[in-house]
Structures are given as structure tokens and as C-alpha cells.
Amino acid sequence: MAERMITVREVRLCAESFGDPGQPPVLLIMGIDASMLWWEDDFCLKLAAGGRFVIRYDHRDTGRSVTYEPGHPGYDSGDLVADAVGVLDAFGIQAAHLVGVSSGGALAQLVALEHPDRTSTLTLISTTFAVPTPRGRDLPGPTREFSRFQRAAHPDWTDQESVVDHLVAYARMLTGGRRPFPEREVRELVQADIDRAHNPASAQNHGLVEEAPGDRPPLASIRVPTLVVHGAADPMFPLPHGQALAEEIPGARLLVLPDSGHGVERADWAALASAIREHTAR
């Protein structure tokens, strides 16, 4: 484990690596509002123990990376795509296996579309289409419970206790409710994330980021081996999103986690690490 600050197009990002740099590289791309800590240490070590060089990094406005004033993100979605490629550049890596969760999965899709030479394989977890959904695909929205939670959530970002309680409740909602919720472990992770961030409120800038201008090719043009992983209890992007992704990307395989919700849950680490190791060995 070696955390380091890197410069990507004059922007400072924090990244960390696990394992032997001589092994096949895997770049982990987290979703919005979350730092690299949500790729938990033990999960990264599981991947590295399988003969992979694992890299995770803090998005802008999370963790120790560059942080902007809350409500004023100084970047667009294209910058977040370029950041992922810039992390590879900083580590001297030409192409990597990309593993993205939630909006990190969308960013991974865009890297594969815009920089196919930098993408060895894709693993897309708990995510949906990064480009407009093709005609004829009518995908369901979030569950009623998830939408209700979002409408009712009004944490006081100046009160750390309020923020911790909100983020723990949000993590509970994302699990989909089919498993016991590991509240103590999640609360410790949330607290560590907040303690490490320059400004926890700035992570909310991700919801304000504008789309980069320009047209993008369809997902059907992706040619790298793709694994789609989706929880059957995902309340944000219900399972048809993962099924549709796997149908749209040529040759993609779908792994359904029957008791999982949205994200990378500890109960799935062994199965997920095994699936990624197998997929990236192709």
C-alpha cells in the first residue's frame, strides 16, 4: 500500500496502489460523492493477492484530492474521464483493466469509448448507461423507498454528527434490505472518510457536474471484454439496468448477485474478487 499525490493536467489527485507493479494493472473507479476509501483496503488486498496491481484514487472533491467550494464544481464530466486516464499516466501504465461502480461504472464506459487503447477489460458494477439509452429500452427508475429517502434527506453539512448519521442511513438504504446491515463497520468507514476529506460538503458538487459537450459513440461500439455485475436488490438502478447493459455491449457477461443492493458490499467481496480475477485473466 502506497498512497501518493499525483498531478493530472495541473490538478492534484490522491491515489494509492496495492500489490506488485509488474502484475496486470486494475484501476478502481468509485462512484460520485465517495472517496477511494469505499474500495476498502481488504477488498483491494484480495485483488492484489490474486496477482493484480490495484490502483484506487480520490475523485476531485473527495478525500485528499483537489477540493472546490461547495456548490461550485470547477470541472465537468469530461474532466472526470480525463482524470482516470491521467491516473494511468501517472503510474506509467498504457492500458488497464477498469473496474467501476455506480457512476464510476459510467466513467469506465466513457474511458472505453473515448480511449479504447487504454482499456484492457471493463467490469461494470451497479451502474447504467453512460450514454443515452437506445430506443426501445424503457428502464425502471429508483425504488419508491429510495426516492422517498432522497426527498427527506436534509443533513446539516456543518454538523459532523448529522453528516455521519445521514451517510450511514444512505448506505443502509443502498443495500436493498435483504441482508443484515453492518452498521458498526459502515459507521467507522464513514467517519474515516469524513476525517480524511478536505471538506466533506464538497462531495455534493458531483451532483452539479455538467456533461461535457460533444457526441459519443454508442455502447455497442465497445470491443473490450466486459463483465456486468448487478445486485438483484439494487434500489438506485434496479436489475433491468444491468441486464440491458449486458445486452447492449457485444459479448458482455452478466453476474447477478442475488442478495446485493447497490455498491460493493463486504458479503460479496469473495465472489466479486474471484469474478474480477477470472475476467481480467482473459
Phi, psi and omega per residue, in radians:
M1 nan 2.192 -3.100
A2 -2.552 1.761 3.110
E3 -1.418 2.448 -3.138
R4 -2.620 2.694 3.021
M5 -1.628 2.354 3.131
I6 -2.204 2.774 3.101
T7 -1.947 2.146 3.126
V8 -2.125 1.867 -3.130
R9 0.877 0.881 3.080
E10 1.217 0.233 3.094
V11 -1.996 2.385 -3.105
R12 -1.591 2.163 3.094
L13 -2.148 2.661 3.088
C14 -1.824 2.305 -3.136
A15 -2.359 2.817 -3.138
E16 -2.566 2.506 -3.111
S17 -2.133 2.711 3.124
F18 -2.347 2.363 3.025
G19 1.643 -2.937 -3.028
D20 -1.534 2.109 3.130
P21 -1.057 -0.266 3.112
G22 -1.419 -0.140 -3.140
Q23 -1.549 2.877 3.128
P24 -0.988 2.277 -3.073
P25 -1.417 2.440 3.073
V26 -2.165 2.123 3.097
L27 -1.782 2.110 3.129
L28 -1.658 2.190 -3.091
I29 -2.053 1.964 -3.085
M30 -1.396 2.887 3.110
G31 -1.406 -3.117 -3.093
I32 -1.186 2.756 3.083
D33 1.192 0.034 -3.004
A34 -2.224 2.445 3.087
S35 -1.457 3.121 3.136
M36 -1.165 -0.268 3.130
L37 -1.052 -0.396 -3.130
W38 -1.304 -0.209 2.770
W39 -1.526 1.590 -2.930
E40 -1.167 2.675 -3.053
D41 -0.897 -0.864 -3.042
D42 -1.156 -0.532 3.068
F43 -1.200 -0.775 3.103
C44 -1.058 -0.695 3.141
L45 -1.175 -0.605 3.059
K46 -1.054 -0.781 3.122
L47 -1.134 -0.777 -3.119
A48 -1.122 -0.625 3.140
A49 -1.154 -0.354 3.094
G50 -1.534 0.253 3.091
G51 1.492 0.743 3.096
R52 -2.263 2.586 3.018
F53 -1.708 1.898 -2.943
V54 -1.788 2.285 3.131
I55 -2.178 2.315 2.997
R56 -2.214 2.778 -3.129
Y57 -2.656 2.730 3.056
D58 -1.444 2.187 2.965
H59 -1.072 2.824 2.945
R60 -0.930 2.535 3.121
D61 1.214 0.260 3.005
T62 -2.336 2.721 3.062
G63 0.912 -2.297 -3.066
R64 -1.733 0.079 3.104
S65 -1.314 3.008 -3.125
V66 -0.893 2.405 -3.044
T67 -2.238 2.365 -3.106
Y68 -1.902 2.890 3.113
E69 -1.072 2.360 3.105
P70 -0.968 2.317 -3.116
G71 1.577 -0.057 -3.070
H72 -2.414 1.224 3.088
P73 -1.151 2.335 -3.128
G74 -1.700 0.693 -3.056
Y75 -2.834 2.905 3.057
D76 -2.152 -3.077 -3.076
S77 -1.094 -0.545 3.108
G78 -1.101 -0.591 3.094
D79 -1.161 -0.644 3.132
L80 -1.195 -0.615 3.039
V81 -1.130 -0.812 3.141
A82 -1.115 -0.549 3.099
D83 -1.062 -0.751 -3.136
A84 -1.061 -0.768 3.109
V85 -1.151 -0.673 3.132
G86 -1.121 -0.568 3.073
V87 -1.112 -0.736 3.082
L88 -1.053 -0.763 3.116
D89 -1.024 -0.753 -3.093
A90 -1.110 -0.506 3.121
F91 -1.650 0.075 3.123
G92 1.199 0.594 -3.062
I93 -1.898 2.208 3.130
Q94 -1.331 -0.819 -3.122
A95 -2.520 2.564 -3.090
A96 -2.417 2.809 2.945
H97 -1.374 2.110 -3.086
L98 -1.707 2.248 3.105
V99 -2.172 1.977 -3.100
G100 -2.163 2.479 3.109
V101 -2.057 2.410 3.123
S102 0.990 -2.194 3.128
S103 -1.169 -0.361 3.007
G104 -1.146 -0.516 3.026
G105 -1.194 -0.627 3.064
A106 -1.143 -0.748 3.104
L107 -1.076 -0.688 3.114
A108 -1.091 -0.703 3.080
Q109 -1.044 -0.745 -3.105
L110 -1.198 -0.631 3.052
V111 -1.079 -0.760 -3.136
A112 -1.117 -0.608 3.132
L113 -1.315 -0.713 -3.037
E114 -1.609 -0.423 -3.099
H115 -2.369 1.091 -3.086
P116 -1.054 -0.471 -3.140
D117 -1.271 -0.220 3.134
R118 -1.725 0.006 -2.996
T119 -2.042 2.025 3.106
S120 -1.491 -0.874 3.042
T121 -2.544 2.910 3.048
L122 -2.120 2.387 2.903
T123 -2.182 2.061 -3.015
L124 -2.000 1.985 -3.019
I125 -1.966 2.247 3.006
S126 0.907 0.828 -3.050
T127 -2.346 -3.066 -3.103
T128 -2.501 -2.947 -3.066
F129 -1.135 2.277 3.077
A130 -1.494 -0.244 3.083
V131 -2.134 2.897 -3.092
P132 -0.896 2.385 3.140
T133 -1.115 2.318 3.132
P134 -1.027 2.654 3.103
R135 -1.018 2.505 3.133
G136 1.652 -0.167 3.102
R137 -1.834 1.914 3.140
D138 -1.867 1.670 -3.037
L139 -1.609 2.496 -3.107
P140 -1.253 2.638 3.056
G141 -1.443 -3.058 3.123
P142 -1.050 2.794 3.106
T143 -1.158 2.809 3.115
R144 -1.041 -0.735 -3.113
E145 -1.086 -0.722 3.128
F146 -1.142 -0.797 -3.140
S147 -1.101 -0.686 3.118
R148 -1.109 -0.748 3.114
F149 -1.051 -0.800 -3.116
Q150 -1.064 -0.720 -3.134
R151 -1.183 -0.580 -3.051
A152 -1.529 -0.214 -3.033
A153 -1.383 2.051 3.090
H154 -2.448 1.174 -3.120
P155 -1.194 2.651 3.038
D156 -1.561 1.836 -3.043
W157 -1.253 -0.098 3.037
T158 -1.604 -0.101 -3.094
D159 -2.028 1.875 -3.037
Q160 -1.041 -0.684 -3.137
E161 -1.091 -0.717 3.103
S162 -1.098 -0.701 -3.125
V163 -1.176 -0.763 3.129
V164 -1.072 -0.817 -3.140
D165 -1.049 -0.720 3.137
H166 -1.125 -0.810 -3.071
L167 -1.211 -0.578 3.055
V168 -1.171 -0.764 3.099
A169 -1.094 -0.664 3.109
Y170 -1.135 -0.755 3.101
A171 -1.078 -0.667 3.094
R172 -1.101 -0.774 -3.139
M173 -1.062 -0.700 -3.074
L174 -1.153 -0.425 -3.099
T175 -1.206 -0.337 3.125
G176 1.474 -0.147 2.963
G177 1.441 0.185 -3.137
R178 -1.547 -0.185 -3.118
R179 -2.225 2.775 2.959
P180 -1.047 2.443 -3.092
F181 -1.594 2.177 -3.132
P182 -1.394 1.280 -2.972
E183 -1.074 -0.738 -3.090
R184 -1.062 -0.813 -3.117
E185 -1.139 -0.712 -3.138
V186 -1.191 -0.682 3.125
R187 -1.114 -0.678 3.097
E188 -1.128 -0.696 3.133
L189 -1.160 -0.767 3.115
V190 -1.062 -0.773 -3.127
Q191 -1.107 -0.721 3.109
A192 -1.108 -0.676 3.130
D193 -1.122 -0.775 -3.137
I194 -1.167 -0.745 -3.124
D195 -1.099 -0.529 -3.047
R196 -1.515 -0.389 -3.039
A197 -1.309 2.547 3.007
H198 -1.112 -0.746 3.122
N199 -2.706 1.784 -3.092
P200 -0.978 -0.543 -3.122
A201 -1.160 -0.436 -3.087
S202 -1.193 -0.368 3.108
A203 -1.068 -0.422 3.120
Q204 -1.198 -0.211 3.068
N205 -1.061 -0.448 -3.101
H206 -1.031 -0.578 3.121
G207 -1.251 -0.174 -3.125
L208 -1.842 -0.035 -3.059
V209 -1.184 2.305 3.137
E210 -1.503 2.684 3.084
E211 -1.232 2.459 3.064
A212 -1.197 2.496 -3.139
P213 -1.174 2.757 3.059
G214 1.930 2.719 3.106
D215 -1.549 2.644 3.102
R216 -2.163 2.623 3.108
P217 -1.160 2.809 3.140
P218 -1.246 2.770 3.128
L219 -1.084 -0.452 3.125
A220 -1.097 -0.217 3.127
S221 -1.519 -0.106 3.098
I222 -1.187 2.299 -3.074
R223 -2.058 -0.045 3.141
V224 -1.482 2.648 3.087
P225 -0.980 2.298 -3.026
T226 -2.255 2.315 3.029
L227 -2.000 2.176 3.089
V228 -1.846 2.168 -3.135
V229 -2.047 2.215 -3.077
H230 -2.502 2.400 3.061
G231 -1.415 2.393 -3.136
A232 -1.204 -0.309 -3.121
A233 -1.880 0.343 -3.100
D234 -1.094 2.053 -3.116
P235 -1.504 -0.304 -3.135
M236 -1.510 -0.941 3.066
F237 -2.087 1.588 -3.118
P238 -0.939 2.808 -2.984
L239 -0.839 -0.637 3.121
P240 -0.965 -0.420 3.075
H241 -1.119 -0.823 3.117
G242 -1.151 -0.692 3.121
Q243 -1.097 -0.736 -3.131
A244 -1.166 -0.698 3.093
L245 -1.026 -0.812 -3.113
A246 -1.126 -0.545 3.096
E247 -1.303 -0.554 -3.021
E248 -1.409 -0.595 -3.085
I249 -1.579 2.112 -3.062
P250 -0.964 2.236 3.069
G251 1.333 0.057 -3.087
A252 -1.162 2.554 3.055
R253 -1.886 2.567 -3.119
L254 -1.990 2.229 3.009
L255 -2.004 2.019 3.121
V256 -1.718 2.205 3.073
L257 -1.703 1.886 -2.889
P258 -1.138 -0.516 -3.101
D259 -1.891 0.115 -3.031
S260 -1.617 2.631 3.049
G261 -1.750 -2.158 -3.066
H262 -1.915 2.095 3.090
G263 2.026 -2.918 -3.097
V264 -1.869 1.728 -3.078
E265 -1.604 2.543 -3.085
R266 -0.993 -0.636 -3.123
A267 -1.106 -0.326 -3.113
D268 -1.792 -0.012 -3.031
W269 -0.970 -0.830 -3.062
A270 -1.102 -0.834 -3.127
A271 -1.139 -0.718 -3.096
L272 -1.220 -0.770 3.121
A273 -1.077 -0.718 3.118
S274 -1.096 -0.764 -3.130
A275 -1.128 -0.694 -3.141
I276 -1.205 -0.723 3.116
R277 -1.066 -0.771 3.132
E278 -1.109 -0.776 -3.108
H279 -1.135 -0.707 -3.089
T280 -1.429 -0.059 3.051
A281 -1.497 -0.118 -3.097
R282 -1.232 nan nan
